[in-house]
Amino acid sequence: MSKYKCRICGYEYDPAAGDPANGVPPGTAFEDVPDDWTCPVCGAGKDEFEAI
């Protein structure tokens, strides 16, 4: 599973860690993150992320 980086603030979404504080359990591929999820740092939409 690839990591994804926010183009706005640089936050990296790591599928192994997920984002449990915002309802995304560890092991969740970025493609499976809900479409209404936003960057926990800057609030950017999922469409502002790119694979790294």
Backbone as CSV, one residue per row, in Angstrom:
resi,resn,N_x,N_y,N_z,CA_x,CA_y,CA_z,C_x,C_y,C_z
1,MET,0.843,-1.191,0.000,0.000,0.000,0.000,0.882,1.246,0.000
2,SER,0.547,2.155,-0.870,1.326,3.386,-1.006,0.945,4.404,0.054
3,LYS,1.921,5.246,0.392,1.658,6.396,1.243,1.211,7.537,0.336
4,TYR,0.461,8.455,0.901,-0.016,9.623,0.168,0.336,10.874,0.938
5,LYS,0.668,11.926,0.205,1.103,13.178,0.820,0.163,14.309,0.426
6,CYS,-0.205,15.124,1.421,-1.040,16.298,1.175,-0.203,17.352,0.448
7,ARG,-0.713,17.812,-0.687,0.022,18.826,-1.462,-0.038,20.197,-0.797
8,ILE,-0.946,20.380,0.147,-1.087,21.680,0.809,-0.097,21.815,1.968
9,CYS,-0.083,20.828,2.891,0.719,20.982,4.106,1.834,19.948,4.274
10,GLY,1.828,18.902,3.441,2.881,17.906,3.539,2.573,16.715,4.445
11,TYR,1.388,16.684,5.066,1.008,15.544,5.901,1.055,14.273,5.060
12,GLU,1.601,13.205,5.632,1.661,11.929,4.932,0.677,10.941,5.538
13,TYR,-0.203,10.419,4.691,-1.117,9.371,5.115,-0.418,8.035,4.920
14,ASP,-0.249,7.304,6.008,0.382,5.992,5.987,-0.704,4.948,6.227
15,PRO,-0.995,4.102,5.230,-2.052,3.103,5.393,-1.841,2.187,6.598
16,ALA,-0.602,1.903,6.945,-0.328,1.031,8.093,-0.815,1.666,9.391
17,ALA,-0.755,2.989,9.466,-1.176,3.706,10.674,-2.628,4.149,10.600
18,GLY,-3.136,4.402,9.394,-4.495,4.927,9.241,-4.607,6.306,9.865
19,ASP,-5.801,6.655,10.264,-6.069,7.922,10.967,-7.183,7.640,11.968
20,PRO,-6.868,6.821,13.000,-7.905,6.395,13.950,-8.654,7.542,14.628
21,ALA,-7.989,8.662,14.855,-8.634,9.796,15.508,-9.775,10.353,14.658
22,ASN,-9.729,10.063,13.354,-10.749,10.563,12.441,-11.522,9.430,11.760
23,GLY,-11.564,8.268,12.410,-12.409,7.178,11.939,-11.830,6.270,10.875
24,VAL,-10.513,6.357,10.627,-9.893,5.495,9.619,-8.936,4.533,10.328
25,PRO,-9.333,3.255,10.433,-8.507,2.298,11.183,-7.186,1.963,10.493
26,PRO,-6.183,1.563,11.269,-4.912,1.114,10.680,-5.166,0.011,9.656
27,GLY,-4.366,0.014,8.599,-4.497,-0.988,7.548,-5.449,-0.586,6.437
28,THR,-5.950,0.647,6.465,-6.890,1.125,5.440,-6.129,1.755,4.283
29,ALA,-6.251,1.159,3.095,-5.643,1.728,1.892,-6.247,3.098,1.617
30,PHE,-5.466,3.996,1.050,-5.959,5.351,0.786,-7.212,5.314,-0.086
31,GLU,-7.257,4.388,-1.026,-8.409,4.266,-1.917,-9.684,3.933,-1.148
32,ASP,-9.529,3.309,0.018,-10.679,2.915,0.825,-11.048,3.920,1.916
33,VAL,-10.273,4.996,2.021,-10.591,6.066,2.973,-11.856,6.762,2.451
34,PRO,-12.822,7.060,3.319,-14.064,7.713,2.858,-13.778,9.001,2.080
35,ASP,-14.601,9.255,1.070,-14.399,10.432,0.222,-14.548,11.746,0.973
36,ASP,-15.253,11.742,2.102,-15.429,12.981,2.855,-14.353,13.189,3.924
37,TRP,-13.375,12.275,3.982,-12.252,12.418,4.911,-11.419,13.626,4.486
38,THR,-10.886,14.348,5.469,-10.028,15.494,5.160,-8.708,15.360,5.899
39,CYS,-7.712,16.063,5.424,-6.393,16.065,6.048,-6.535,16.488,7.509
40,PRO,-6.000,15.689,8.436,-6.144,16.045,9.851,-5.316,17.260,10.268
41,VAL,-4.415,17.706,9.421,-3.580,18.863,9.749,-4.182,20.158,9.196
42,CYS,-4.503,20.154,7.889,-4.941,21.413,7.272,-6.379,21.404,6.767
43,GLY,-7.036,20.234,6.776,-8.424,20.166,6.354,-8.632,20.039,4.849
44,ALA,-7.553,19.837,4.095,-7.673,19.685,2.644,-8.445,18.403,2.317
45,GLY,-9.142,18.419,1.196,-9.890,17.257,0.758,-8.971,16.138,0.264
46,LYS,-9.541,14.958,0.164,-8.799,13.777,-0.281,-8.191,14.002,-1.678
47,ASP,-8.815,14.845,-2.491,-8.318,15.102,-3.839,-7.029,15.923,-3.864
48,GLU,-6.616,16.441,-2.713,-5.363,17.209,-2.626,-4.167,16.330,-2.272
49,PHE,-4.351,15.011,-2.240,-3.277,14.083,-1.900,-2.709,13.434,-3.157
50,GLU,-1.398,13.143,-3.106,-0.743,12.445,-4.210,0.077,11.292,-3.667
51,ALA,0.188,10.224,-4.452,0.976,9.063,-4.040,2.453,9.441,-3.971
52,ILE,3.142,8.881,-2.967,4.581,9.132,-2.851,5.325,7.809,-2.777
